[in-house]
């Protein structure tokens, strides 16, 4: 072979830029860098960074001038951490190899369904960081426009389980629950876990952060106790208390899901197939054997009709069977938000009020939690069919649930007080009358514009419920925000979007 | 209104980073910048940069430390040029406003077809730079997975015409041609323009750069003469010579198309609807009245069957009618590459050989150019039906086409010599036998890995044609590359991909 065919090793010294780009690995090289020339690298090339045994794909930018040396490459925080290097270490920068599984994505984009091996290959490459955001967006969009069928959903679920960790609790019966979002403030999970654990069930709960909602259970729980537990801590908490409330992302249970979720969030899309694969892959990987799924239905909830809910329940149950998972779906009322708070800390306060049986505790949250916990107690065999909800209410009323919750929080690192927002601003009723409609989607949007879930104290505090009489000038809700900018955006939205809370005769 | 609702003006001083990120506008602010706090900005937020009357959406990164002042914001080259500012100018940085047309994209992602007003809104926002790459990818994928129907194709075409410049040549008859790619080396355009102009037709040709191929006509022409002409220059060239060969991008004829093409290239997808909208929007905007479309068909061409070609021709003709455009589609043989070169400079050499009537000139390129030029002469009314090809060959043979081409190049800024690659490496026949199959797609891929079209001299030089006898060890093709890295990638691909040129009995 001609010597010209052997490229010189493209070695450069790494420098840490301190650049924050979330998950994104970014490399910056000088426009006049010899490696750019010899490798034929251009701005926005996908490159492979190699340090010893570690590799990470990255996006390349080029920079003029002498901000650093020509034989250096500056890395973002994500790249720095993935490579686990020190200032001045030697790294190689190369063209990223062709991601073979992109051919499958392209087939799917053109409307062809894929087999199990294709999903396995795609998910493996996604988890290896080999997909650009544009490629991820194409995959997710293709499976929204031509929805995943039952076989594909099973393939994707299996692929997502196989690339992550899979927990084993050495118990024949491990319960879990999940709520198919869309209902602001529906934060039953901390209550359900405490009730289940207090009744002797094993419920090692892992939850996700928000996808398109103003708060996920992990976001809410984090305002009450640490949730980024390592596996050893989680095992200890579950062994001691029977249950825990951990962030699933830290467990690497379904690492592909976290990458999909970022893009779904940017696009604000969430499809049935992706939803089933996301939920079931996490439940299976988390070692659950018996699972209750709460599907709220309402005109402005994620699921809008009984028919749609029935179809989702059927799809979920069918796929679950392939994995030997016992599943029970509850189709519930999703016509208005649950509790008062929408946003991590505000929802946490509602949960605490129910635990503590305070006079002003939101009764709808209490009843919902008991409904879901009842189903968990029944599927877990500690309550007879039809008697779960009563046992759940009893566990709340006798203080055992609150007691158990505090012990779980202590074991996770300590119970803490949820933060309060620095800016609170009321939205008042423009006229007197009866509340006849609450738009869940607009409320969620409002809470997000106010800063939730990134700012845990931010969100919306509802002051009225469906059917209530209100007077003109009376606050309908309070906006909570951590910055004047976010408060202004939220107020601006509230003024221009039309009725969020409708008042009629 | 409470004073806390009025955010302080988020003013910062702009500094130029010299960061090259292609089209992407990037802003870098310090992690501890007060504007990030007051506006609630996080890494990878979409922000709006405002300088006087000018605005540009940008991607935000944050950086630790004191590489610049806390009241400064560092901008990439794209942002700098879009804002047209000077070092130290005051700019505002805000949350990017919600892009309303994204709601239409979301509807399309979920499989609902869109009306004219939705396409108009999407394309307007795309051209304003309000779409992230992820959002662009979702739009393009959705229209690939559920292909655009005829009405939607018309809506998209009209939307793309309306956001750009539209040329008027003050002539009742303006001819144009387009080849639906997929056939490496099919570089007839310079020959067709010269033949048409030499026969008195008006042919102000604008061409694009490569989407997924190793060379577009603009890439090839650029190795022979300047193609980034402004409108005044283009008008002068056409007035003097009857024709020109300009890069369409510089004309802003269909600015949306250039943005779509970037993402289509990253995804390596190219759909019928997008293709029709792309081609027709550019022809209409360029002021054409009579257009010939060349559709090569072959097992490894973009269009693989007569049926598919017929359908594309029908769709193209149907949409063209809505815009009063006369269209003639030629369905041609696409079973093997045209000419010898694949890559900008190598194709330019083939074109020159045909113009100059050299002994070794590729006869297939000559015949194809005459076929397409013949159709143009007929549709343009300077040749009787069935006599166009003969007139085209005559115009080549009598030197009028070459003479006209040289004058066009001179008028565009001067004819130049295409560059030659620094590295040339043969791929030889592994056995003796007859060439019985040439894989166009693998050849294109090989030329791209060698550096085409970014490196104009790079690509593939074919040394054999279908049906030829070859001896073991005889070169089948020569790889041309400008860097050892690219040469190595191309060789690596050639060794591992399986037969690019198949040899049998």
Interface residues (C-beta under 8 A of the other chain):
Chain A: X2 X4 X5 X6 X7 X8 X10 X17 X18 X19 X20 X21 X22 X24 X26 X28 X31 X37 X38 X39 X40 X42 X43 X44 X61 X62 X63 X64 X65 X67 X76 X94 X95 X102 X106 X108 X109 X110 X111 X132 X133 X134 X135 X136 X137 X138 X140 X141 X142 X144 X145 X146 X147 X263 X266 X267 X268 X269 X423 X425 X451 X454 X455 X482 X483 X484 X485 X486 X487 X488 X489 X491
Chain B: X2 X4 X5 X6 X7 X8 X10 X17 X18 X19 X20 X21 X22 X24 X26 X28 X31 X37 X38 X39 X40 X42 X43 X44 X61 X62 X63 X64 X65 X67 X76 X94 X95 X102 X106 X108 X109 X110 X111 X132 X133 X134 X135 X136 X137 X138 X140 X141 X142 X144 X145 X146 X147 X263 X266 X267 X268 X269 X271 X423 X425 X451 X454 X455 X482 X483 X484 X485 X486 X487 X488 X489 X491
